[in-house]
Amino acid sequence: MAKFKDFLKLDIRVGEIIAVEDFSEANNAAYKLKIDFGEEIGIKDSSAQITECYKKDDLFNKQILAVVNFPPKQIANYISEVLVLGTYSSEGVVLITPDKKVRKGDRLG
């Protein structure tokens, strides 16, 4: 069983999606995202399998939550630097988002 101190090891931050591209090289349908986490962390790349619930236009300027302290992961020919968080629903992956606009880089606490 995980302990609270294990949860505290995760650095989960608010980012704002600033660019979205199709990721045709991925095995599963996905987008390539550029996410701005503010001055401290900067802009990071991520692959996200969210095509069932989101069109590219829906994602621009959307705030999301992501784990920013996992090691980068190569997916096909692309390096994903952060893990965007979502829930697996019957419709597909639904992003975890703040219910109000907040500062980029804010930490989940």
N, CA, C and O atoms as a GROMACS GRO file, in nm:
protein
  436
    1MET      N    1   0.085  -0.118   0.000
    1MET     CA    2   0.000   0.000   0.000
    1MET      C    3   0.090   0.125   0.000
    1MET      O    4   0.190   0.130   0.072
    2ALA      N    5   0.054   0.222  -0.081
    2ALA     CA    6   0.130   0.348  -0.086
    2ALA      C    7   0.105   0.428   0.042
    2ALA      O    8  -0.003   0.421   0.102
    3LYS      N    9   0.204   0.501   0.080
    3LYS     CA   10   0.194   0.588   0.198
    3LYS      C   11   0.190   0.733   0.152
    3LYS      O   12   0.230   0.763   0.039
    4PHE      N   13   0.144   0.822   0.238
    4PHE     CA   14   0.134   0.963   0.202
    4PHE      C   15   0.268   1.019   0.160
    4PHE      O   16   0.274   1.104   0.070
    5LYS      N   17   0.376   0.974   0.223
    5LYS     CA   18   0.509   1.025   0.186
    5LYS      C   19   0.543   0.987   0.041
    5LYS      O   20   0.620   1.057  -0.024
    6ASP      N   21   0.487   0.876  -0.010
    6ASP     CA   22   0.507   0.838  -0.149
    6ASP      C   23   0.438   0.939  -0.242
    6ASP      O   24   0.495   0.979  -0.343
    7PHE      N   25   0.318   0.979  -0.207
    7PHE     CA   26   0.245   1.080  -0.285
    7PHE      C   27   0.323   1.211  -0.290
    7PHE      O   28   0.326   1.278  -0.393
    8LEU      N   29   0.385   1.246  -0.179
    8LEU     CA   30   0.459   1.373  -0.172
    8LEU      C   31   0.580   1.376  -0.264
    8LEU      O   32   0.632   1.484  -0.294
    9LYS      N   33   0.626   1.260  -0.308
    9LYS     CA   34   0.739   1.255  -0.401
    9LYS      C   35   0.701   1.305  -0.540
    9LYS      O   36   0.788   1.346  -0.618
   10LEU      N   37   0.572   1.301  -0.572
   10LEU     CA   38   0.526   1.346  -0.703
   10LEU      C   39   0.518   1.498  -0.706
   10LEU      O   40   0.465   1.561  -0.614
   11ASP      N   41   0.572   1.557  -0.812
   11ASP     CA   42   0.561   1.701  -0.833
   11ASP      C   43   0.455   1.722  -0.942
   11ASP      O   44   0.483   1.709  -1.061
   12ILE      N   45   0.334   1.753  -0.898
   12ILE     CA   46   0.222   1.770  -0.989
   12ILE      C   47   0.193   1.920  -1.001
   12ILE      O   48   0.167   1.988  -0.902
   13ARG      N   49   0.198   1.969  -1.125
   13ARG     CA   50   0.186   2.113  -1.150
   13ARG      C   51   0.079   2.142  -1.254
   13ARG      O   52   0.039   2.056  -1.332
   14VAL      N   53   0.034   2.268  -1.251
   14VAL     CA   54  -0.059   2.319  -1.352
   14VAL      C   55   0.022   2.368  -1.470
   14VAL      O   56   0.118   2.444  -1.455
   15GLY      N   57  -0.018   2.324  -1.587
   15GLY     CA   58   0.041   2.372  -1.711
   15GLY      C   59  -0.068   2.418  -1.806
   15GLY      O   60  -0.184   2.381  -1.791
   16GLU      N   61  -0.028   2.498  -1.902
   16GLU     CA   62  -0.122   2.546  -2.004
   16GLU      C   63  -0.075   2.497  -2.140
   16GLU      O   64   0.039   2.521  -2.179
   17ILE      N   65  -0.163   2.430  -2.212
   17ILE     CA   66  -0.128   2.376  -2.343
   17ILE      C   67  -0.114   2.492  -2.442
   17ILE      O   68  -0.207   2.572  -2.459
   18ILE      N   69   0.002   2.500  -2.506
   18ILE     CA   70   0.027   2.610  -2.600
   18ILE      C   71   0.040   2.562  -2.745
   18ILE      O   72   0.038   2.644  -2.837
   19ALA      N   73   0.051   2.433  -2.767
   19ALA     CA   74   0.057   2.379  -2.903
   19ALA      C   75   0.012   2.233  -2.902
   19ALA      O   76   0.039   2.160  -2.806
   20VAL      N   77  -0.055   2.193  -3.009
   20VAL     CA   78  -0.104   2.056  -3.022
   20VAL      C   79  -0.080   2.010  -3.165
   20VAL      O   80  -0.110   2.081  -3.261
   21GLU      N   81  -0.024   1.889  -3.178
   21GLU     CA   82  -0.003   1.828  -3.310
   21GLU      C   83  -0.050   1.684  -3.306
   21GLU      O   84  -0.049   1.620  -3.201
   22ASP      N   85  -0.093   1.633  -3.422
   22ASP     CA   86  -0.121   1.490  -3.432
   22ASP      C   87   0.010   1.414  -3.412
   22ASP      O   88   0.117   1.464  -3.448
   23PHE      N   89   0.001   1.295  -3.356
   23PHE     CA   90   0.118   1.211  -3.333
   23PHE      C   91   0.095   1.079  -3.408
   23PHE      O   92   0.064   0.977  -3.347
   24SER      N   93   0.111   1.083  -3.539
   24SER     CA   94   0.080   0.968  -3.624
   24SER      C   95   0.176   0.852  -3.604
   24SER      O   96   0.140   0.738  -3.636
   25GLU      N   97   0.296   0.876  -3.552
   25GLU     CA   98   0.393   0.768  -3.531
   25GLU      C   99   0.363   0.684  -3.407
   25GLU      O  100   0.418   0.574  -3.393
   26ALA      N  101   0.279   0.732  -3.319
   26ALA     CA  102   0.247   0.658  -3.195
   26ALA      C  103   0.165   0.533  -3.228
   26ALA      O  104   0.088   0.532  -3.324
   27ASN      N  105   0.183   0.429  -3.148
   27ASN     CA  106   0.106   0.304  -3.167
   27ASN      C  107  -0.042   0.326  -3.142
   27ASN      O  108  -0.126   0.268  -3.211
   28ASN      N  109  -0.075   0.409  -3.043
   28ASN     CA  110  -0.214   0.441  -3.011
   28ASN      C  111  -0.239   0.588  -3.045
   28ASN      O  112  -0.148   0.670  -3.036
   29ALA      N  113  -0.361   0.620  -3.085
   29ALA     CA  114  -0.394   0.757  -3.124
   29ALA      C  115  -0.356   0.854  -3.011
   29ALA      O  116  -0.395   0.835  -2.895
   30ALA      N  117  -0.281   0.956  -3.047
   30ALA     CA  118  -0.232   1.051  -2.945
   30ALA      C  119  -0.203   1.186  -3.010
   30ALA      O  120  -0.197   1.199  -3.132
   31TYR      N  121  -0.186   1.285  -2.924
   31TYR     CA  122  -0.138   1.417  -2.965
   31TYR      C  123  -0.002   1.441  -2.904
   31TYR      O  124   0.032   1.386  -2.799
   32LYS      N  125   0.077   1.525  -2.971
   32LYS     CA  126   0.198   1.582  -2.913
   32LYS      C  127   0.157   1.718  -2.857
   32LYS      O  128   0.100   1.800  -2.928
   33LEU      N  129   0.186   1.740  -2.730
   33LEU     CA  130   0.150   1.865  -2.664
   33LEU      C  131   0.274   1.942  -2.624
   33LEU      O  132   0.374   1.882  -2.583
   34LYS      N  133   0.270   2.074  -2.636
   34LYS     CA  134   0.367   2.164  -2.574
   34LYS      C  135   0.292   2.232  -2.462
   34LYS      O  136   0.186   2.291  -2.483
   35ILE      N  137   0.348   2.223  -2.340
   35ILE     CA  138   0.278   2.271  -2.222
   35ILE      C  139   0.368   2.370  -2.149
   35ILE      O  140   0.484   2.342  -2.122
   36ASP      N  141   0.312   2.486  -2.119
   36ASP     CA  142   0.385   2.592  -2.048
   36ASP      C  143   0.354   2.580  -1.899
   36ASP      O  144   0.240   2.594  -1.856
   37PHE      N  145   0.460   2.554  -1.820
   37PHE     CA  146   0.446   2.542  -1.675
   37PHE      C  147   0.497   2.667  -1.603
   37PHE      O  148   0.520   2.662  -1.482
   38GLY      N  149   0.516   2.777  -1.672
   38GLY     CA  150   0.561   2.900  -1.609
   38GLY      C  151   0.713   2.908  -1.601
   38GLY      O  152   0.784   2.820  -1.650
   39GLU      N  153   0.760   3.014  -1.538
   39GLU     CA  154   0.903   3.045  -1.535
   39GLU      C  155   0.990   2.938  -1.470
   39GLU      O  156   1.098   2.907  -1.522
   40GLU      N  157   0.947   2.881  -1.360
   40GLU     CA  158   1.030   2.786  -1.286
   40GLU      C  159   1.060   2.659  -1.366
   40GLU      O  160   1.173   2.610  -1.364
   41ILE      N  161   0.962   2.606  -1.436
   41ILE     CA  162   0.975   2.479  -1.507
   41ILE      C  163   0.990   2.499  -1.658
   41ILE      O  164   1.063   2.426  -1.724
   42GLY      N  165   0.920   2.596  -1.711
   42GLY     CA  166   0.929   2.625  -1.854
   42GLY      C  167   0.832   2.542  -1.937
   42GLY      O  168   0.730   2.493  -1.888
   43ILE      N  169   0.866   2.529  -2.064
   43ILE     CA  170   0.782   2.458  -2.160
   43ILE      C  171   0.832   2.315  -2.174
   43ILE      O  172   0.951   2.290  -2.193
   44LYS      N  173   0.739   2.221  -2.164
   44LYS     CA  174   0.771   2.078  -2.172
   44LYS      C  175   0.684   2.012  -2.278
   44LYS      O  176   0.575   2.059  -2.310
   45ASP      N  177   0.735   1.901  -2.333
   45ASP     CA  178   0.663   1.821  -2.432
   45ASP      C  179   0.597   1.702  -2.365
   45ASP      O  180   0.649   1.648  -2.267
   46SER      N  181   0.482   1.662  -2.419
   46SER     CA  182   0.416   1.543  -2.368
   46SER      C  183   0.336   1.478  -2.479
   46SER      O  184   0.283   1.546  -2.567
   47SER      N  185   0.328   1.347  -2.474
   47SER     CA  186   0.238   1.271  -2.560
   47SER      C  187   0.116   1.235  -2.475
   47SER      O  188   0.129   1.192  -2.361
   48ALA      N  189  -0.002   1.254  -2.533
   48ALA     CA  190  -0.124   1.226  -2.456
   48ALA      C  191  -0.226   1.154  -2.544
   48ALA      O  192  -0.258   1.200  -2.654
   49GLN      N  193  -0.276   1.042  -2.494
   49GLN     CA  194  -0.377   0.965  -2.565
   49GLN      C  195  -0.516   1.017  -2.528
   49GLN      O  196  -0.591   0.953  -2.454
   50ILE      N  197  -0.548   1.133  -2.580
   50ILE     CA  198  -0.672   1.202  -2.544
   50ILE      C  199  -0.757   1.237  -2.667
   50ILE      O  200  -0.845   1.322  -2.660
   51THR      N  201  -0.729   1.170  -2.778
   51THR     CA  202  -0.795   1.205  -2.904
   51THR      C  203  -0.943   1.169  -2.907
   51THR      O  204  -1.019   1.227  -2.985
   52GLU      N  205  -0.986   1.074  -2.824
   52GLU     CA  206  -1.128   1.035  -2.825
   52GLU      C  207  -1.218   1.142  -2.766
   52GLU      O  208  -1.333   1.156  -2.808
   53CYS      N  209  -1.167   1.218  -2.669
   53CYS     CA  210  -1.250   1.318  -2.602
   53CYS      C  211  -1.221   1.462  -2.642
   53CYS      O  212  -1.299   1.552  -2.611
   54TYR      N  213  -1.108   1.485  -2.710
   54TYR     CA  214  -1.067   1.624  -2.739
   54TYR      C  215  -1.022   1.639  -2.883
   54TYR      O  216  -0.947   1.557  -2.935
   55LYS      N  217  -1.070   1.745  -2.946
   55LYS     CA  218  -1.017   1.789  -3.075
   55LYS      C  219  -0.901   1.884  -3.045
   55LYS      O  220  -0.896   1.944  -2.938
   56LYS      N  221  -0.810   1.897  -3.140
   56LYS     CA  222  -0.693   1.983  -3.118
   56LYS      C  223  -0.733   2.124  -3.078
   56LYS      O  224  -0.673   2.183  -2.988
   57ASP      N  225  -0.834   2.179  -3.142
   57ASP     CA  226  -0.877   2.317  -3.112
   57ASP      C  227  -0.930   2.333  -2.970
   57ASP      O  228  -0.922   2.441  -2.912
   58ASP      N  229  -0.982   2.224  -2.912
   58ASP     CA  230  -1.035   2.228  -2.775
   58ASP      C  231  -0.924   2.242  -2.672
   58ASP      O  232  -0.948   2.286  -2.559
   59LEU      N  233  -0.802   2.207  -2.709
   59LEU     CA  234  -0.693   2.197  -2.612
   59LEU      C  235  -0.609   2.323  -2.600
   59LEU      O  236  -0.544   2.344  -2.497
   60PHE      N  237  -0.609   2.407  -2.701
   60PHE     CA  238  -0.524   2.527  -2.698
   60PHE      C  239  -0.564   2.618  -2.582
   60PHE      O  240  -0.681   2.653  -2.568
   61ASN      N  241  -0.467   2.656  -2.498
   61ASN     CA  242  -0.484   2.739  -2.378
   61ASN      C  243  -0.556   2.669  -2.263
   61ASN      O  244  -0.592   2.733  -2.165
   62LYS      N  245  -0.578   2.538  -2.274
   62LYS     CA  246  -0.643   2.464  -2.166
   62LYS      C  247  -0.540   2.437  -2.056
   62LYS      O  248  -0.427   2.398  -2.084
   63GLN      N  249  -0.581   2.459  -1.933
   63GLN     CA  250  -0.495   2.426  -1.819
   63GLN      C  251  -0.518   2.281  -1.780
   63GLN      O  252  -0.630   2.232  -1.776
   64ILE      N  253  -0.406   2.213  -1.750
   64ILE     CA  254  -0.410   2.071  -1.714
   64ILE      C  255  -0.319   2.048  -1.593
   64ILE      O  256  -0.244   2.138  -1.553
   65LEU      N  257  -0.326   1.930  -1.537
   65LEU     CA  258  -0.233   1.888  -1.431
   65LEU      C  259  -0.143   1.780  -1.488
   65LEU      O  260  -0.187   1.693  -1.563
   66ALA      N  261  -0.014   1.786  -1.451
   66ALA     CA  262   0.082   1.688  -1.500
   66ALA      C  263   0.189   1.661  -1.395
   66ALA      O  264   0.224   1.749  -1.316
   67VAL      N  265   0.239   1.539  -1.395
   67VAL     CA  266   0.356   1.504  -1.313
   67VAL      C  267   0.478   1.552  -1.391
   67VAL      O  268   0.500   1.512  -1.505
   68VAL      N  269   0.558   1.639  -1.327
   68VAL     CA  270   0.672   1.699  -1.397
   68VAL      C  271   0.806   1.640  -1.352
   68VAL      O  272   0.910   1.680  -1.404
   69ASN      N  273   0.806   1.547  -1.257
   69ASN     CA  274   0.935   1.494  -1.209
   69ASN      C  275   0.954   1.344  -1.238
   69ASN      O  276   1.033   1.279  -1.169
   70PHE      N  277   0.884   1.290  -1.337
   70PHE     CA  278   0.917   1.157  -1.386
   70PHE      C  279   1.029   1.171  -1.489
   70PHE      O  280   1.044   1.277  -1.549
   71PRO      N  281   1.109   1.066  -1.509
   71PRO     CA  282   1.211   1.075  -1.614
   71PRO      C  283   1.144   1.081  -1.752
   71PRO      O  284   1.035   1.028  -1.770
   72PRO      N  285   1.209   1.146  -1.849
   72PRO     CA  286   1.153   1.150  -1.985
   72PRO      C  287   1.134   1.008  -2.038
   72PRO      O  288   1.207   0.916  -2.003
   73LYS      N  289   1.032   0.993  -2.124
   73LYS     CA  290   1.001   0.862  -2.181
   73LYS      C  291   0.993   0.875  -2.332
   73LYS      O  292   0.926   0.963  -2.385
   74GLN      N  293   1.064   0.785  -2.402
   74GLN     CA  294   1.057   0.787  -2.547
   74GLN      C  295   0.935   0.710  -2.593
   74GLN      O  296   0.913   0.596  -2.554
   75ILE      N  297   0.855   0.776  -2.676
   75ILE     CA  298   0.737   0.715  -2.736
   75ILE      C  299   0.754   0.731  -2.887
   75ILE      O  300   0.748   0.842  -2.940
   76ALA      N  301   0.774   0.621  -2.955
   76ALA     CA  302   0.809   0.623  -3.098
   76ALA      C  303   0.933   0.711  -3.116
   76ALA      O  304   1.036   0.685  -3.055
   77ASN      N  305   0.923   0.815  -3.197
   77ASN     CA  306   1.038   0.902  -3.224
   77ASN      C  307   1.032   1.032  -3.143
   77ASN      O  308   1.093   1.131  -3.183
   78TYR      N  309   0.962   1.033  -3.032
   78TYR     CA  310   0.931   1.154  -2.957
   78TYR      C  311   0.965   1.132  -2.809
   78TYR      O  312   0.944   1.024  -2.756
   79ILE      N  313   1.018   1.235  -2.744
   79ILE     CA  314   1.047   1.228  -2.601
   79ILE      C  315   0.937   1.302  -2.525
   79ILE      O  316   0.919   1.423  -2.542
   80SER      N  317   0.865   1.229  -2.442
   80SER     CA  318   0.761   1.286  -2.358
   80SER      C  319   0.825   1.320  -2.223
   80SER      O  320   0.878   1.232  -2.156
   81GLU      N  321   0.819   1.447  -2.184
   81GLU     CA  322   0.890   1.494  -2.064
   81GLU      C  323   0.804   1.497  -1.939
   81GLU      O  324   0.857   1.494  -1.828
   82VAL      N  325   0.672   1.504  -1.954
   82VAL     CA  326   0.582   1.509  -1.840
   82VAL      C  327   0.464   1.415  -1.864
   82VAL      O  328   0.432   1.382  -1.978
   83LEU      N  329   0.400   1.372  -1.756
   83LEU     CA  330   0.284   1.285  -1.764
   83LEU      C  331   0.158   1.366  -1.736
   83LEU      O  332   0.133   1.407  -1.623
   84VAL      N  333   0.080   1.389  -1.840
   84VAL     CA  334  -0.046   1.461  -1.826
   84VAL      C  335  -0.146   1.368  -1.757
   84VAL      O  336  -0.154   1.250  -1.792
   85LEU      N  337  -0.220   1.420  -1.660
   85LEU     CA  338  -0.311   1.338  -1.580
   85LEU      C  339  -0.454   1.342  -1.634
   85LEU      O  340  -0.504   1.447  -1.674
   86GLY      N  341  -0.517   1.226  -1.634
   86GLY     CA  342  -0.655   1.215  -1.677
   86GLY      C  343  -0.719   1.093  -1.615
   86GLY      O  344  -0.653   1.012  -1.550
   87THR      N  345  -0.847   1.082  -1.636
   87THR     CA  346  -0.921   0.965  -1.588
   87THR      C  347  -0.965   0.882  -1.707
   87THR      O  348  -0.996   0.935  -1.814
   88TYR      N  349  -0.968   0.751  -1.688
   88TYR     CA  350  -1.017   0.662  -1.793
   88TYR      C  351  -1.168   0.652  -1.778
   88TYR      O  352  -1.219   0.595  -1.682
   89SER      N  353  -1.238   0.709  -1.874
   89SER     CA  354  -1.385   0.703  -1.872
   89SER      C  355  -1.432   0.616  -1.987
   89SER      O  356  -1.352   0.573  -2.070
   90SER      N  357  -1.560   0.591  -1.994
   90SER     CA  358  -1.613   0.508  -2.103
   90SER      C  359  -1.596   0.578  -2.238
   90SER      O  360  -1.594   0.511  -2.342
   91GLU      N  361  -1.585   0.709  -2.240
   91GLU     CA  362  -1.568   0.785  -2.364
   91GLU      C  363  -1.422   0.795  -2.406
   91GLU      O  364  -1.394   0.825  -2.522
   92GLY      N  365  -1.328   0.772  -2.314
   92GLY     CA  366  -1.186   0.789  -2.339
   92GLY      C  367  -1.124   0.862  -2.222
   92GLY      O  368  -1.187   0.877  -2.117
   93VAL      N  369  -1.001   0.908  -2.238
   93VAL     CA  370  -0.931   0.976  -2.129
   93VAL      C  371  -0.982   1.120  -2.118
   93VAL      O  372  -0.985   1.194  -2.216
   94VAL      N  373  -1.021   1.158  -1.995
   94VAL     CA  374  -1.067   1.293  -1.965
   94VAL      C  375  -0.962   1.359  -1.878
   94VAL      O  376  -0.922   1.306  -1.775
   95LEU      N  377  -0.917   1.476  -1.921
   95LEU     CA  378  -0.810   1.546  -1.852
   95LEU      C  379  -0.851   1.596  -1.714
   95LEU      O  380  -0.967   1.633  -1.693
   96ILE      N  381  -0.756   1.597  -1.621
   96ILE     CA  382  -0.775   1.657  -1.489
   96ILE      C  383  -0.737   1.805  -1.505
   96ILE      O  384  -0.626   1.838  -1.545
   97THR      N  385  -0.831   1.893  -1.473
   97THR     CA  386  -0.809   2.036  -1.493
   97THR      C  387  -0.853   2.114  -1.369
   97THR      O  388  -0.944   2.071  -1.298
   98PRO      N  389  -0.790   2.230  -1.343
   98PRO     CA  390  -0.841   2.316  -1.235
   98PRO      C  391  -0.979   2.369  -1.275
   98PRO      O  392  -1.006   2.391  -1.393
   99ASP      N  393  -1.067   2.390  -1.177
   99ASP     CA  394  -1.200   2.442  -1.212
   99ASP      C  395  -1.201   2.594  -1.223
   99ASP      O  396  -1.303   2.652  -1.259
  100LYS      N  397  -1.090   2.659  -1.191
  100LYS     CA  398  -1.070   2.803  -1.210
  100LYS      C  399  -0.935   2.823  -1.277
  100LYS      O  400  -0.846   2.738  -1.264
  101LYS      N  401  -0.919   2.933  -1.347
  101LYS     CA  402  -0.788   2.966  -1.406
  101LYS      C  403  -0.692   2.998  -1.291
  101LYS      O  404  -0.724   3.078  -1.203
  102VAL      N  405  -0.576   2.933  -1.293
  102VAL     CA  406  -0.475   2.954  -1.189
  102VAL      C  407  -0.341   2.985  -1.256
  102VAL      O  408  -0.329   2.981  -1.379
  103ARG      N  409  -0.242   3.016  -1.175
  103ARG     CA  410  -0.109   3.051  -1.226
  103ARG      C  411  -0.040   2.926  -1.278
  103ARG      O  412  -0.041   2.821  -1.213
  104LYS      N  413   0.022   2.938  -1.396
  104LYS     CA  414   0.099   2.827  -1.452
  104LYS      C  415   0.211   2.791  -1.354
  104LYS      O  416   0.279   2.879  -1.300
  105GLY      N  417   0.229   2.662  -1.332
  105GLY     CA  418   0.332   2.615  -1.240
  105GLY      C  419   0.282   2.592  -1.100
  105GLY      O  420   0.355   2.537  -1.018
  106ASP      N  421   0.158   2.634  -1.069
  106ASP     CA  422   0.104   2.608  -0.935
  106ASP      C  423   0.111   2.458  -0.907
  106ASP      O  424   0.091   2.376  -0.996
  107ARG      N  425   0.141   2.426  -0.782
  107ARG     CA  426   0.161   2.288  -0.739
  107ARG      C  427   0.033   2.231  -0.678
  107ARG      O  428  -0.038   2.299  -0.604
  108LEU      N  429   0.006   2.105  -0.711
  108LEU     CA  430  -0.104   2.035  -0.645
  108LEU      C  431  -0.064   2.012  -0.501
  108LEU      O  432   0.046   1.962  -0.475
  109GLY      N  433  -0.150   2.047  -0.409
  109GLY     CA  434  -0.114   2.032  -0.269
  109GLY      C  435  -0.223   1.979  -0.185
  109GLY      O  436  -0.206   1.962  -0.065
   0.00000   0.00000   0.00000
